Amino acid sequence: MNATDRTPADLLRSALAADPGRPLVTFYDDATGERVELSVATFANWVAKTANLLQGDLGAEPGDRLALLLPAHWQTAVWLLAAASVGVVVEVGGDPAGADLVVSGPDTLDAAAACPGERVALALRPLGGRFPQPPAGFMDYAVEVPGQGDRFAPFVPVGADDAGLVVDGEELSYGALVERARGEGDGSRVLSGLGYDTWAGLSAGLFAPLATGGSVVLCRHLDQLSEAGLAQRVDAERVTRVV
């Protein structure tokens, strides 16, 4: 990655320029058997589409607060980078009632309904599938995102000093986030079973690999995998570090 990269969006642009075809996020859900692999190019395309949805259809602006009620999932990683591309502050597990918009999985819809602003729901089904019946009062992400543009340009440039992420009770600017992630990554192919509700999980499961030219095998419901199954996955995915 370039030393001049100062925001998560910068990191993604550099990764795309360096090697668009390499794997960036490989996702497993051991409760469903799902496996999804996203190259840098595919991940960046999802980010661009989601950022266009966020900025265009949802009218989000820099400094707006987004309550993120999602587990560790490849689509959560997309939302984190999309919000950073627009300049929206992500509050991990934030209070929907005090947020400008909320992004929720299927298990937190009741809490998310307290948001007075825009509400987006993700079914988190295999292959990014939609809800069989859209939740009342929510936009179904899987319905709306495919038609969005493949290129994104923010209306307002996002700076390193802008607030970017609230996690573990701490607010990080984009620049602080990038520097912290750089210090915690080493270019490894990391297997992470940590949730996205803490900085440790976000760093290992997305930001540190992105900041240091690595990649992540992100595992949900990893406790349902046997020790032999985990060893097989580590070998098959050429994992160099497990957290």
N, C-alpha and C positions, 0 to 999 in steps of 0.2 A: 504494500500500500504506500501511497505517497505521504511524505512527511507534512505536506501542505494541506492534507485532508483535515478539516476541522469540524465537520458535521457528519452524521450517519449517511446523509444523502451523498456527500462527497465520497465516503468510503465505498458506497455502492457503485457510483460512477467509475471510480478507479478500478474496482474489481471487474466491472463490465469491460473496460478498455483493455485490461491486462489479459483476461482469459474468459470470455463469455461462456464457453462450453463446459467449464469445470463444475463439478457438483458443489453446491453451497449449502443447501438444506436437504437432508434426507429424513423423512418423517415416518415413524412407526406408531401405530396404535395397537398395542398388544391385547386390547379387549375386542377388537374387530378384525384383526389381521391385516389392516390397511398398511400399505407402504407407498409413499410418494417421494420421488426424487426431483428436486428442482435445481437445474443449473443456474449459474449466475444470470444468464440471459432470461430464462423463464421466470425466475424470482423477480428480476427487475421489471419484467412486463406486468406481472401481477401488481407490483408496487405502483407502477405508473397508472394502471387502470384504477386502482383503489384510491390513489391520490387525486385523480380526476373526479372520481365519485365524491370524495370528501370535499374538495374545493368547489366543484361545479354544482352537482345536484344537492349536496348538503349545505353549501354556503359557508363552510368552515373557513376561518381566518386565523392568521398567526396570533398566538396567545390564547385562543379558545381552549377550553378544558374538555378533554375527552376521558370519560370514565371507562376503563378497559376491564371488562368482566369476562375474560377468556382464559382457558388453560394454556399450557404449553402445546402449541399446534403450529403447523406451517402457516396457516392463515393468520394466526396471531402475529407471527414474525412479519408477515406482509403488512399488517396494519401498523405495527410499530415503525416500519420504515416509511410507509405512506404518510403517517402523521408527521414524522420528522421532515419529510419532503415539503409539506405544506406549512410547517411551523406550528402545528397544533401540539399542545402540551398533553402528554399521556399520563393520566393518574392511574397507576396499576391498582386494581381493586378499589378505585375511588368511589365516592358517594355519588350515585347518579342524580340525586336530588339537587346537588350543588354544581353539576356539570352542565356544559353547553350542549353536549351530545354524549351518547352512550353507545358502546359496541358490546353486545352480549352474546354468549353462547346459549344453548337451549335450556341449561339448568339454572340460569340466573335471570330469566325473563321477568319474574315477579318483582325482583328488586330493581331491575332496569327500567321498569315502567314508571318509576318515580321521577325520571329525568324529564324536565320541562321542555327540553329541546328535541333535536332529531334523535331517533332511536333506530339502530341497525341491529339485526339479528343474524347470527350465523348458525346454521344447522350442524356444522362440523361433521357432516356425513362424508363417507368415502368419495373421492374424486371431486370434492367441493360441491356436493349435491345440495339442492334446495330443500326447504321444508315441504312436506306433503301438503300442508295447509299453512299459509303464511300467518305468523302470530299477529293478532290484532294490535294495531298501533305501532308496528315495526316495519321497516323496510327489510326485505329479504335480500341479503348481500349477494347470494348466488344468482338471484334473478337480475339484479341491477348491474353487477360489475362486468359481465361479458361484453356489453355494448359500449363500454367506455374506451376512450382513446388509448393507443399504445405508447404515446409520448406525453410527458408531463412537463409543464413549466409553471413554477409558482408565480402567482400574481405579485407577491412581495418576496424579495430574496430572504433566505433564512440564514441567520448569522450564528457564529459559534457562541456568542454570549446570550443568545435567546434561551429562555427556559424550555426544556425539552421533555423531562421525565420526572415523575414523582414516584418513588419506590422506597420501601423501608422507612417511610416518614421523612425522606430527604428529597429536595428538589435539585435536580442536576441540569445545568445548561448543556447544550449540545456539545460544546467544546470539552467540558468536564467529563461528559459521558465517553467521548472518543478517547481522551487521554487515559481514563481509567481502564477502558477496554483494551487499549494498546498494552498497558502494563500487566494485564492478566492473560494475554494470549501469546502463543508462540508458533502459530501457523499449523498447529496440530489438526488432525481429523479427530474431533472430540465426540464421544458418545455421552449424552446427557439425559438422565432421567429426572432432572430437577424441574420443578414447576417454574412458571413465569411470574410468580407472585413475589419474588425477591430479586435483588440485584444479582446474587450469586447465580440464580437460574437464568436470568436474562443475559448475563455476561457469558456464561459457559454455553448457553443454548442459542446465542445469536451474535451479540456484539463483539466479543473477543475474537471469535473466528473471522468475522467480517473485517475487523480492524487489522488483522495480522496475516491475511491471506490463507486462512485455514478453512475448515468446513465443519459442519455439525451433523451428527446422527441424533436427531431429537426423538426421544422415546416417551410416549404417554402410556400409562398403565404398565410400566416396566416391571412392577412387582408381580405381574401375572406371567412373567417369563422365567423359566427355570435357569439354574446356573449353567447347565449345559447349553441351553438355548442362547443365553447371553454370550457365552464363549464363542459359540458358532457365529453369532452376529458380529462380534468384534473382529473375528477372522474374515468373514465374508465382506464386511464393509471397510476392511483395512484401517480400522480404528487404531490410533496411536496413543490416545488418552481417554480414560473413563472417569467421569465425575458423578 
